[in-house]
């Protein structure tokens, strides 16, 4: 059982920056992938970025060069640094943790709203 608590969303002007945080607690597998997904109104939830314990990362093409995902293992926390935000980045951002060994163990945060204004 894992709980994910997100923070850091808000309203920002285009070109600005935000840093999202996600703190995980509970029975966390040592073999896991954490990541960020986002969902805009009327759109499917899409991958933003993922990271494993070895710091291997994966980014959506739309955010490469602008967003950086990182983990602080001692705090069971994953971050998403978002720079040069665009209006099209507006969405609810969700933190995700998935057990690599037991794929059925897949957990989501409650989501945090990111709104980018022009």
MIKOLTOR-67795 format. One record per residue: residue in one letter; x negated, y negated, z negated of N, C-alpha, C, CB in turn; residue number from 1. Coordinates in nm, 2 decimals, padded with zeros to 4 digits. Glycine has a CB too. Layout:
N
 residu   n_xx   n_yy   n_zz  ca_xx  ca_yy  ca_zz   c_xx   c_yy   c_zz  cb_xx  cb_yy  cb_zz num
      a      X      Y      Z      X      Y      Z      X      Y      Z      X      Y      Z NUM
...
% end
This chain:
118
 residu   n_xx   n_yy   n_zz  ca_xx  ca_yy  ca_zz   c_xx   c_yy   c_zz  cb_xx  cb_yy  cb_zz num
      x -00.08  00.12  00.00  00.00  00.00  00.00 -00.09 -00.12  00.00  00.10  00.00 -00.12   1
      x -00.07 -00.21  00.10 -00.15 -00.33  00.12 -00.05 -00.45  00.13 -00.24 -00.31  00.24   2
      x -00.09 -00.56  00.07 -00.02 -00.68  00.08 -00.12 -00.79  00.14  00.03 -00.73 -00.05   3
      x -00.07 -00.87  00.24 -00.14 -00.97  00.30 -00.08 -01.10  00.28 -00.16 -00.94  00.45   4
      x -00.16 -01.20  00.23 -00.11 -01.33  00.20 -00.18 -01.43  00.28 -00.12 -01.36  00.05   5
      x -00.11 -01.51  00.36 -00.17 -01.60  00.46 -00.15 -01.74  00.41 -00.11 -01.59  00.59   6
      x -00.24 -01.83  00.45 -00.24 -01.97  00.42 -00.32 -02.05  00.53 -00.29 -02.00  00.28   7
      x -00.30 -02.18  00.53 -00.37 -02.27  00.62 -00.30 -02.32  00.74 -00.49 -02.19  00.66   8
      x -00.18 -02.28  00.76 -00.11 -02.33  00.87 -00.06 -02.47  00.85  00.01 -02.24  00.90   9
      x -00.01 -02.54  00.95  00.03 -02.67  00.94  00.05 -02.74  01.07 -00.06 -02.75  00.85  10
      x  00.06 -02.87  01.06  00.08 -02.96  01.18 -00.05 -03.03  01.21  00.19 -03.06  01.16  11
      x -00.10 -03.02  01.33 -00.22 -03.09  01.37 -00.21 -03.14  01.51 -00.34 -02.99  01.36  12
      x -00.28 -03.25  01.54 -00.28 -03.31  01.67 -00.37 -03.23  01.77 -00.32 -03.46  01.67  13
      x -00.33 -03.23  01.89 -00.41 -03.16  01.99 -00.56 -03.21  01.98 -00.36 -03.19  02.13  14
      x -00.65 -03.11  01.99 -00.79 -03.14  01.98 -00.84 -03.13  01.83 -00.82 -03.28  02.02  15
      x -00.75 -03.11  01.74 -00.79 -03.10  01.60 -00.82 -02.95  01.56 -00.68 -03.15  01.51  16
      x -00.84 -02.93  01.44 -00.88 -02.80  01.39 -00.80 -02.76  01.27 -01.03 -02.80  01.35  17
      x -00.78 -02.63  01.25 -00.72 -02.57  01.13 -00.80 -02.44  01.10 -00.57 -02.54  01.16  18
      x -00.80 -02.40  00.97 -00.86 -02.28  00.93 -00.75 -02.19  00.86 -00.98 -02.30  00.84  19
      x -00.72 -02.08  00.91 -00.63 -01.99  00.85 -00.70 -01.89  00.76 -00.55 -01.91  00.96  20
      x -00.64 -01.85  00.65 -00.69 -01.75  00.56 -00.59 -01.64  00.54 -00.74 -01.82  00.43  21
      x -00.64 -01.52  00.52 -00.55 -01.41  00.48 -00.62 -01.32  00.38 -00.52 -01.32  00.61  22
      x -00.56 -01.31  00.26 -00.62 -01.24  00.15 -00.54 -01.10  00.14 -00.61 -01.31  00.02  23
      x -00.62 -00.99  00.15 -00.56 -00.86  00.14 -00.58 -00.80  00.00 -00.62 -00.77  00.24  24
      x -00.48 -00.73 -00.05 -00.49 -00.66 -00.18 -00.42 -00.53 -00.17 -00.42 -00.75 -00.29  25
      x -00.45 -00.44 -00.26 -00.39 -00.31 -00.27 -00.49 -00.20 -00.23 -00.27 -00.30 -00.18  26
      x -00.44 -00.09 -00.17 -00.52  00.03 -00.14 -00.57  00.01  00.01 -00.44  00.16 -00.15  27
      x -00.68 -00.06  00.02 -00.74 -00.10  00.15 -00.84  00.01  00.19 -00.81 -00.24  00.14  28
      x -00.82  00.07  00.31 -00.91  00.16  00.36 -01.04  00.10  00.39 -00.85  00.23  00.49  29
      x -01.15  00.18  00.37 -01.28  00.13  00.41 -01.30  00.12  00.56 -01.39  00.21  00.35  30
      x -01.22  00.19  00.63 -01.23  00.19  00.78 -01.10  00.12  00.84 -01.24  00.34  00.83  31
      x -01.12  00.00  00.86 -01.00 -00.08  00.90 -01.04 -00.19  01.00 -00.93 -00.14  00.78  32
      x -00.94 -00.23  01.07 -00.95 -00.35  01.16 -00.86 -00.46  01.10 -00.92 -00.31  01.31  33
      x -00.90 -00.58  01.09 -00.82 -00.69  01.06 -00.82 -00.79  01.17 -00.87 -00.76  00.93  34
      x -00.70 -00.86  01.18 -00.69 -00.95  01.30 -00.58 -01.05  01.28 -00.67 -00.87  01.42  35
      x -00.57 -01.13  01.38 -00.47 -01.23  01.38 -00.39 -01.22  01.51 -00.53 -01.37  01.37  36
      x -00.26 -01.22  01.50 -00.17 -01.22  01.61 -00.08 -01.35  01.60 -00.08 -01.10  01.61  37
      x -00.02 -01.39  01.71  00.07 -01.50  01.71  00.19 -01.48  01.79 -00.01 -01.63  01.76  38
      x  00.30 -01.55  01.76  00.42 -01.53  01.83  00.49 -01.67  01.84  00.52 -01.43  01.76  39
      x  00.51 -01.71  01.97  00.58 -01.84  01.99  00.72 -01.81  02.02  00.52 -01.91  02.12  40
      x  00.81 -01.91  02.00  00.96 -01.88  02.02  00.98 -01.83  02.16  01.03 -02.01  02.00  41
      x  01.06 -01.72  02.16  01.10 -01.66  02.29  00.99 -01.57  02.35  01.14 -01.76  02.38  42
      x  00.87 -01.56  02.29  00.76 -01.49  02.34  00.73 -01.36  02.26  00.64 -01.58  02.35  43
      x  00.66 -01.27  02.32  00.61 -01.15  02.25  00.50 -01.18  02.16  00.58 -01.04  02.35  44
      x  00.48 -01.11  02.05  00.37 -01.12  01.97  00.24 -01.08  02.04  00.38 -01.04  01.84  45
      x  00.14 -01.16  02.04  00.02 -01.13  02.11 -00.11 -01.14  02.02  00.00 -01.23  02.23  46
      x -00.21 -01.06  02.07 -00.33 -01.06  02.00 -00.40 -01.19  02.01 -00.42 -00.95  02.05  47
      x -00.46 -01.24  01.90 -00.55 -01.36  01.90 -00.69 -01.31  01.88 -00.51 -01.46  01.79  48
      x -00.72 -01.24  01.78 -00.86 -01.20  01.75 -00.85 -01.08  01.65 -00.94 -01.31  01.70  49
      x -00.95 -00.99  01.66 -00.97 -00.88  01.56 -01.11 -00.87  01.52 -00.92 -00.75  01.62  50
      x -01.14 -00.81  01.40 -01.27 -00.79  01.35 -01.28 -00.67  01.27 -01.32 -00.92  01.27  51
      x -01.39 -00.59  01.28 -01.41 -00.47  01.20 -01.52 -00.50  01.10 -01.45 -00.35  01.29  52
      x -01.55 -00.41  01.01 -01.64 -00.43  00.90 -01.78 -00.46  00.95 -01.65 -00.31  00.81  53
      x -01.82 -00.40  01.07 -01.95 -00.43  01.13 -01.95 -00.56  01.20 -01.98 -00.32  01.22  54
      x -01.85 -00.64  01.19 -01.84 -00.77  01.25 -01.82 -00.77  01.40 -01.97 -00.85  01.22  55
      x -01.79 -00.66  01.46 -01.75 -00.65  01.60 -01.62 -00.73  01.62 -01.74 -00.51  01.65  56
      x -01.62 -00.82  01.71 -01.50 -00.90  01.73 -01.44 -00.89  01.87 -01.53 -01.05  01.70  57
      x -01.31 -00.92  01.88 -01.24 -00.92  02.00 -01.15 -01.04  02.01 -01.16 -00.79  02.03  58
      x -01.15 -01.12  02.12 -01.07 -01.24  02.13 -00.99 -01.23  02.25 -01.16 -01.36  02.13  59
      x -00.87 -01.29  02.24 -00.79 -01.32  02.36 -00.86 -01.42  02.45 -00.65 -01.37  02.33  60
      x -00.85 -01.41  02.58 -00.92 -01.50  02.67 -00.88 -01.64  02.65 -00.89 -01.46  02.81  61
      x -00.76 -01.67  02.61 -00.71 -01.80  02.59 -00.77 -01.88  02.47 -00.56 -01.80  02.57  62
      x -00.84 -01.80  02.38 -00.89 -01.87  02.26 -01.05 -01.85  02.25 -00.83 -01.81  02.14  63
      x -01.11 -01.78  02.34 -01.25 -01.77  02.34 -01.32 -01.90  02.35 -01.30 -01.67  02.46  64
      x -01.42 -01.92  02.27 -01.49 -02.05  02.27 -01.43 -02.15  02.18 -01.51 -02.10  02.40  65
      x -01.31 -02.13  02.13 -01.24 -02.22  02.05 -01.21 -02.17  01.91 -01.11 -02.27  02.11  66
      x -01.18 -02.04  01.90 -01.14 -01.98  01.77 -01.25 -01.88  01.73 -01.01 -01.90  01.79  67
      x -01.27 -01.87  01.60 -01.37 -01.78  01.54 -01.31 -01.70  01.43 -01.50 -01.86  01.49  68
      x -01.31 -01.57  01.44 -01.26 -01.49  01.33 -01.38 -01.44  01.24 -01.18 -01.36  01.39  69
      x -01.36 -01.43  01.11 -01.47 -01.38  01.02 -01.40 -01.32  00.90 -01.56 -01.50  00.98  70
      x -01.49 -01.24  00.83 -01.44 -01.17  00.71 -01.53 -01.20  00.59 -01.43 -01.02  00.73  71
      x -01.47 -01.21  00.47 -01.55 -01.22  00.35 -01.51 -01.09  00.27 -01.51 -01.35  00.27  72
      x -01.59 -00.99  00.28 -01.55 -00.86  00.23 -01.53 -00.85  00.08 -01.65 -00.76  00.27  73
      x -01.61 -00.93  00.00 -01.60 -00.93 -00.14 -01.46 -00.98 -00.19 -01.71 -01.01 -00.20  74
      x -01.40 -01.06 -00.11 -01.27 -01.12 -00.14 -01.16 -01.06 -00.06 -01.27 -01.27 -00.12  75
      x -01.19 -00.96  00.02 -01.09 -00.89  00.11 -01.01 -01.00  00.19 -01.00 -00.81  00.02  76
      x -01.08 -01.09  00.25 -01.02 -01.20  00.31 -01.07 -01.21  00.46 -01.05 -01.33  00.24  77
      x -00.98 -01.24  00.55 -01.02 -01.27  00.68 -00.98 -01.41  00.72 -00.95 -01.17  00.78  78
      x -01.06 -01.48  00.80 -01.03 -01.62  00.83 -01.02 -01.63  00.99 -01.15 -01.71  00.78  79
      x -00.95 -01.74  01.03 -00.95 -01.78  01.17 -00.97 -01.93  01.17 -00.81 -01.74  01.23  80
      x -01.09 -01.96  01.22 -01.12 -02.10  01.24 -01.08 -02.14  01.38 -01.28 -02.13  01.22  81
      x -00.99 -02.24  01.39 -00.93 -02.28  01.52 -00.98 -02.42  01.55 -00.78 -02.27  01.51  82
      x -01.05 -02.44  01.65 -01.10 -02.57  01.69 -01.04 -02.61  01.83 -01.25 -02.57  01.70  83
      x -01.04 -02.73  01.86 -00.99 -02.79  01.99 -00.85 -02.73  02.02 -01.09 -02.75  02.10  84
      x -00.77 -02.74  01.92 -00.63 -02.68  01.94 -00.56 -02.75  02.05 -00.55 -02.70  01.80  85
      x -00.47 -02.67  02.11 -00.39 -02.71  02.22 -00.24 -02.69  02.19 -00.42 -02.63  02.35  86
      x -00.16 -02.77  02.26 -00.02 -02.76  02.23  00.03 -02.61  02.25  00.06 -02.85  02.32  87
      x -00.02 -02.54  02.34  00.02 -02.40  02.37 -00.03 -02.31  02.26 -00.04 -02.36  02.50  88
      x -00.11 -02.35  02.17 -00.15 -02.27  02.05 -00.03 -02.26  01.95 -00.27 -02.32  01.99  89
      x  00.07 -02.35  01.96  00.18 -02.35  01.87  00.24 -02.22  01.86  00.28 -02.46  01.91  90
      x  00.25 -02.16  01.74  00.31 -02.03  01.72  00.31 -02.00  01.57  00.24 -01.92  01.80  91
      x  00.38 -01.89  01.53  00.36 -01.84  01.40  00.25 -01.74  01.41  00.49 -01.77  01.35  92
      x  00.15 -01.75  01.32  00.03 -01.67  01.32  00.04 -01.56  01.21 -00.10 -01.75  01.30  93
      x  00.02 -01.44  01.25  00.03 -01.33  01.15 -00.10 -01.26  01.13  00.14 -01.23  01.21  94
      x -00.13 -01.23  01.01 -00.25 -01.15  00.97 -00.21 -01.00  00.98 -00.30 -01.18  00.83  95
      x -00.30 -00.92  01.03 -00.28 -00.77  01.04 -00.40 -00.70  00.99 -00.25 -00.74  01.19  96
      x -00.36 -00.58  00.92 -00.47 -00.49  00.88 -00.42 -00.35  00.92 -00.49 -00.50  00.72  97
      x -00.51 -00.28  00.99 -00.48 -00.14  01.04 -00.58 -00.04  01.00 -00.46 -00.14  01.19  98
      x -00.54  00.07  00.95 -00.63  00.18  00.91 -00.68  00.25  01.04 -00.56  00.28  00.81  99
      x -00.81  00.25  01.06 -00.86  00.32  01.18 -00.84  00.47  01.18 -01.01  00.29  01.19 100
      x -00.85  00.53  01.06 -00.83  00.68  01.05 -00.68  00.71  01.05 -00.89  00.73  00.92 101
      x -00.60  00.64  00.97 -00.46  00.67  00.96 -00.38  00.55  01.03 -00.41  00.68  00.82 102
      x -00.36  00.57  01.16 -00.30  00.46  01.24 -00.16  00.42  01.19 -00.29  00.49  01.38 103
      x -00.09  00.51  01.12  00.04  00.47  01.07  00.03  00.36  00.96  00.11  00.59  01.01 104
      x -00.08  00.35  00.90 -00.10  00.25  00.79 -00.13  00.12  00.86 -00.21  00.29  00.69 105
      x -00.03  00.04  00.89 -00.04 -00.09  00.96  00.04 -00.19  00.89  00.01 -00.07  01.11 106
      x -00.03 -00.30  00.85  00.03 -00.40  00.76  00.02 -00.54  00.82 -00.04 -00.40  00.62 107
      x  00.13 -00.61  00.78  00.14 -00.75  00.84  00.16 -00.85  00.73  00.25 -00.75  00.94 108
      x  00.11 -00.97  00.74  00.14 -01.08  00.66  00.28 -01.14  00.69  00.04 -01.18  00.66 109
      x  00.32 -01.24  00.62  00.45 -01.30  00.63  00.45 -01.40  00.75  00.49 -01.37  00.51 110
      x  00.33 -01.44  00.79  00.32 -01.54  00.90  00.31 -01.68  00.85  00.44 -01.53  00.99 111
      x  00.23 -01.76  00.92  00.21 -01.90  00.89  00.23 -01.98  01.01  00.07 -01.93  00.82 112
      x  00.30 -02.09  01.00  00.33 -02.17  01.12  00.22 -02.27  01.16  00.46 -02.25  01.10 113
      x  00.18 -02.26  01.28  00.08 -02.36  01.33  00.15 -02.44  01.44 -00.05 -02.29  01.39 114
      x  00.16 -02.57  01.43  00.22 -02.66  01.52  00.12 -02.76  01.57  00.35 -02.73  01.46 115
      x  00.10 -02.77  01.70  00.00 -02.86  01.76  00.08 -02.96  01.84 -00.10 -02.79  01.85 116
      x  00.07 -03.09  01.81  00.14 -03.19  01.87  00.05 -03.26  01.97  00.19 -03.29  01.77 117
      x  00.11 -03.32  02.07  00.03 -03.40  02.17  00.02 -03.54  02.14  00.10 -03.39  02.31 118
% end
